[in-house]
Amino acid sequence: MTKRRAFLRQLGAGSLAAAAVNAPLASMQAAVNAAEPMKITRIDAVTFRKDLQIGGGSGSRQEAPEWCWVQLHTDSGLVGTGETYPWDQGQIGALKDHARQLLGSDPRDIDGLWRTLYFNIAMRGAGGADMRILSAINMAQMDLLGQAAGMPLYRLLGGKTRPRVRVYNTTTDYWAIDNMKMGPDTTKIVRFLLDYGVTAMKIYPFRGPEKYLSNDALEQGLKWIRDIHDTAGGKMDIAVDCWANFDFASAKRLAHALEPYNIMYLEDAMPNINAQSYAELARSTSVPICLSETLATRYQYREFFEQKACNVAMYDVSWCGGVTEAKKIADMADAYMIPTSPHTCGGPLLYICATHLSTAVPNFLIMESNYWKYAHQFPRFVENAPRPVQGHVTASELPGIGAKIKPEIFRNGDAIVETVAKV
């Protein structure tokens, strides 16, 4: 078995990898066929000390991890790790509810286990902690499959459609770059990003009580955008996120006000609960409409695509149903010529995993990143969180997700392991 695994790891860069480039389904099947049969024998939940305060330079946010991990142990000795966030107690409770369905299963049965878990969840109200833990389980399965076949995750998803992944920087006061915050320091943070090679940023300039956008709030937000344009001279692409703060009337008014500024997209202008309202918004403006990491599974995205309710599709691998479900969402979007822009502001495994997915999907636009996270927070837990070079990141060539999790976090008590189920 050991010799066969070594041989298969060599194939990962050869014939299996070539198959992955040409046919996503063939690459998945090749990896399954290449891997030895295995069974899930133990399931661990990993949470992190709540008193951990991890920050950056002067004035930066100090924050404990908000994510949790699921580890699937197998009789082959391989361990797959998946991630989701936030509110770990609800998610660990969901893992305990579903764990017995996983014990004894072959983790290579990616779609079969997904369908079993999803059916049980959907028949009792799909969403919330159940959907997030399903996402983490699926990520852990794909990590195992890649390790067993000796292939990086992007190969399992169809291989490279691009050598590197363009990122934007999510720019907020609570994930500030050192002491640089939006508002009075807008020009400072824009220059920092441009000097660093990042040429796109997401901002949150518009707020309003009771879903209403006042004249004053509109003007204050537009000033941020004008300041960025004045500083960058057209070299900085801007995405505007509203965090579903507005009703239809205010969202429409905001979209029209943004038209002269040629922004990259307007994200989550309204709650994502009515495809017809979003379709009307999209028809009424030239501003690209983006939604939304809050949707889960291809079944929820379908109506928005059919109604032509968005111009950019965003998903979160650790919320939408997992890696394979995110790929299916992207493929469905591609049929409508809609590009994708993954949401990644959770933990390091999400960020690494989304980099693999963005390397593979053909209809990729740009991926989220955050300097504070990959420069200050993620290195506490993994050795190889991608850092942008000239505004791009590259996927790991290690098998599976390829995250080098630091063993010391388990020895020093930063990570807390609870065995949820075992044979």
BELGI-V9959 format. One record per pair of residues at least 6 apart in sequence whose ideal C-beta (glycine too) atoms are under 6 Angstrom apart, sorted by sequence separation. I is the first residue (numbers start at 0). J is the second residue. If there is no record, write none. Layout:
# BELGI-V9959
{{I/J} {I/J}}
This chain:
# BELGI-V9959
{{54/60} {72/78} {207/213} {294/300} {303/309} {316/322} {319/325} {343/349} {357/363} {395/401} {408/414} {18/25} {19/26} {54/61} {83/90} {145/152} {281/288} {332/339} {343/350} {377/384} {385/392} {18/26} {70/78} {71/79} {104/112} {172/180} {179/187} {227/235} {52/61} {120/129} {179/188} {207/216} {316/325} {357/366} {70/80} {145/155} {227/237} {329/339} {343/353} {18/29} {254/265} {314/325} {373/384} {51/63} {68/80} {69/81} {176/188} {341/353} {353/366} {373/386} {15/29} {49/63} {68/82} {314/328} {176/191} {205/220} {66/82} {204/220} {341/357} {47/64} {116/133} {66/84} {250/268} {65/84} {97/116} {204/223} {250/269} {271/290} {290/309} {65/85} {67/87} {271/291} {312/332} {383/403} {46/67} {265/286} {288/309} {292/313} {381/402} {382/403} {271/293} {288/310} {289/311} {291/313} {381/403} {45/68} {67/90} {239/262} {245/268} {264/287} {265/288} {266/289} {267/290} {271/294} {287/310} {292/315} {339/362} {381/404} {113/137} {168/192} {243/267} {245/269} {267/291} {287/311} {289/313} {295/319} {296/320} {338/362} {339/363} {340/364} {343/367} {237/262} {238/263} {242/267} {264/289} {295/320} {312/337} {340/365} {341/366} {342/367} {344/369} {7/33} {238/264} {239/265} {240/266} {241/267} {243/269} {338/364} {43/70} {236/263} {241/268} {243/270} {258/285} {281/308} {311/338} {312/339} {313/340} {315/342} {258/286} {274/302} {278/306} {296/324} {300/328} {317/345} {380/408} {168/197} {247/276} {251/280} {257/286} {274/303} {278/307} {311/340} {313/342} {333/362} {170/200} {250/280} {254/284} {278/308} {297/327} {332/362} {347/377} {41/72} {109/140} {277/308} {297/328} {304/335} {325/356} {329/360} {354/385} {39/71} {40/72} {167/199} {168/200} {169/201} {170/202} {251/283} {254/286} {274/306} {317/349} {167/200} {212/245} {316/349} {347/380} {39/73} {40/74} {106/140} {167/201} {274/308} {297/331} {347/381} {0/35} {71/106} {93/128} {210/245} {37/73} {38/74} {93/129} {198/234} {205/241} {210/246} {224/260} {316/352} {358/394} {37/74} {106/143} {107/144} {198/235} {199/236} {201/238} {203/240} {212/249} {316/353} {347/384} {37/75} {90/128} {94/132} {185/223} {189/227} {211/249} {354/392} {89/128} {93/132} {201/240} {217/256} {355/394} {354/394} {46/87} {90/131} {185/226} {189/230} {212/253} {90/132} {189/231} {186/230} {189/235} {44/91} {264/311} {83/131} {352/400} {351/400} {44/94} {292/342} {83/134} {351/402} {83/135} {82/135} {81/135} {348/402} {81/136} {42/98} {81/138} {81/139} {80/139} {79/139} {39/101} {80/142} {39/102} {79/142} {79/143} {38/103} {39/104} {69/135} {77/143} {39/106} {69/136} {71/139} {36/105} {77/146} {69/139} {34/107} {31/107} {34/147} {60/173} {30/144} {34/148} {33/148} {30/148} {59/177} {30/150} {58/178} {56/177} {57/178} {55/177} {30/155} {27/155} {26/155} {23/157} {19/154} {11/149} {16/154} {20/158} {11/150} {19/158} {7/148} {8/149} {7/149} {130/295} {199/365} {156/326} {169/344} {141/322} {134/317} {138/321} {134/318} {137/321} {138/322} {137/322} {134/320} {137/323} {131/318} {134/321} {164/354} {197/387} {198/390} {164/357} {196/389} {197/390} {164/358} {176/370} {196/390} {174/369} {174/371} {167/365} {169/367} {159/358} {165/365} {166/366} {169/369} {160/361} {153/355} {157/359} {164/366} {166/368} {168/370} {152/355} {156/359} {153/358} {153/359} {109/323} {138/352} {166/387} {165/390} {165/391} {166/392} {164/391} {163/391} {164/392} {163/393} {83/317} {82/317} {153/394} {151/396} {150/398} {152/400} {149/398} {151/401} {146/398} {145/398} {146/399} {145/399} {142/399} {142/400} {84/345} {84/346} {82/346} {82/348} {82/349} {66/345} {66/346} {55/371} {102/420} {55/375} {102/422} {98/419} {98/420} {53/376} {95/419} {94/419} {53/379} {48/413} {47/414} {45/414} {46/415} {45/416} {43/416} {44/417} {43/418} {44/419} {42/419} {42/420} {41/421} {40/422}}
